[in-house]
Amino acid sequence: MAKKPLKLCPLAQHIVKMLAESDRPGHGPTYAVGKAHELHGQTTNEVLVWASRSLDGRNRSDLADLLRGASSEDVDAGDLVAVARVEKAIRALPALDLKELLS
């Protein structure tokens, strides 16, 4: 029986690659496969919230470095945490009613 391929958003792909290539104890390809299964099917926003909650400071910094290199934008670990906090706050708010706002 063929294995179903995992569906990972680009951010999740970066995270899995970073964890697979890490030489930190407990990291590496096997650890990365487990995280890939954990991130399977999640949106970029969900993965960002997961990363801010689940990755330690060093991994968040490594992820920021990787994203900085991939996009040539000045991103740091604090930016990732701040964006994740905003995303969590937006999800906690009730849906906005544009008609109500405009009246």
C-alpha positions as CSV (number, residue, x, y, z in Angstrom):
1,M,0.0,0.0,0.0
2,A,1.5,3.4,-1.0
3,K,1.8,6.0,1.6
4,K,-0.3,9.2,1.1
5,P,2.0,12.2,0.6
6,L,1.9,14.8,3.4
7,K,0.4,18.1,2.5
8,L,2.7,20.8,4.0
9,C,2.4,24.6,3.4
10,P,5.6,26.3,2.4
11,L,6.3,27.5,6.0
12,A,5.9,23.9,7.3
13,Q,8.2,22.7,4.6
14,H,10.9,25.2,5.8
15,I,10.4,24.0,9.4
16,V,10.6,20.3,8.6
17,K,13.7,20.9,6.4
18,M,15.3,23.0,9.2
19,L,14.6,20.3,11.8
20,A,15.8,17.5,9.5
21,E,19.2,19.2,8.9
22,S,19.7,20.2,12.5
23,D,22.6,18.7,14.4
24,R,21.1,19.4,17.8
25,P,20.5,16.3,20.0
26,G,17.1,14.8,19.5
27,H,16.7,16.6,16.1
28,G,17.3,15.1,12.7
29,P,15.3,13.3,10.0
30,T,13.3,11.1,12.3
31,Y,12.2,14.0,14.5
32,A,11.4,16.0,11.4
33,V,9.1,13.3,10.0
34,G,7.1,13.3,13.3
35,K,6.8,17.1,13.1
36,A,5.8,16.8,9.4
37,H,2.9,14.6,10.4
38,E,1.9,17.0,13.1
39,L,1.9,19.9,10.6
40,H,0.1,18.0,7.8
41,G,-2.8,19.8,6.3
42,Q,-2.4,23.0,8.4
43,T,-2.6,26.5,6.9
44,T,0.3,28.8,7.0
45,N,-1.3,30.8,9.8
46,E,-1.9,27.6,11.9
47,V,1.7,26.6,11.3
48,L,3.0,30.0,12.4
49,V,1.0,29.8,15.6
50,W,2.3,26.2,16.1
51,A,5.9,27.4,15.6
52,S,5.6,30.2,18.1
53,R,4.1,27.9,20.7
54,S,6.1,24.7,20.0
55,L,9.6,25.7,18.8
56,D,12.2,26.8,21.4
57,G,14.0,30.1,21.0
58,R,16.9,28.6,19.1
59,N,14.7,26.9,16.6
60,R,12.6,30.1,16.2
61,S,15.8,32.0,15.5
62,D,17.0,29.4,13.0
63,L,13.6,29.6,11.3
64,A,13.8,33.4,11.1
65,D,17.3,33.1,9.6
66,L,16.0,30.6,7.0
67,L,13.1,32.8,6.1
68,R,15.3,35.9,5.9
69,G,17.6,34.1,3.5
70,A,14.6,32.8,1.4
71,S,12.8,36.1,1.2
72,S,15.5,38.8,1.6
73,E,13.3,40.4,4.3
74,D,14.6,41.4,7.7
75,V,12.8,38.8,9.9
76,D,13.7,37.9,13.4
77,A,12.3,35.4,15.9
78,G,10.4,38.2,17.7
79,D,8.6,39.0,14.5
80,L,7.4,35.4,14.2
81,V,6.0,35.4,17.8
82,A,4.3,38.8,17.2
83,V,2.6,37.7,14.1
84,A,1.5,34.5,15.8
85,R,0.0,36.5,18.7
86,V,-1.9,38.7,16.2
87,E,-3.2,35.6,14.4
88,K,-4.4,34.1,17.7
89,A,-6.1,37.3,18.7
90,I,-7.9,37.6,15.3
91,R,-9.2,34.0,15.6
92,A,-10.5,34.8,19.1
93,L,-12.5,37.8,17.9
94,P,-16.0,37.2,16.6
95,A,-16.5,37.4,12.9
96,L,-16.8,41.0,11.7
97,D,-20.1,42.1,10.1
98,L,-19.1,44.6,7.4
99,K,-22.7,45.8,6.9
100,E,-22.9,46.6,10.6
101,L,-19.5,48.4,10.6
102,L,-20.6,50.5,7.5
103,S,-24.0,51.6,8.9
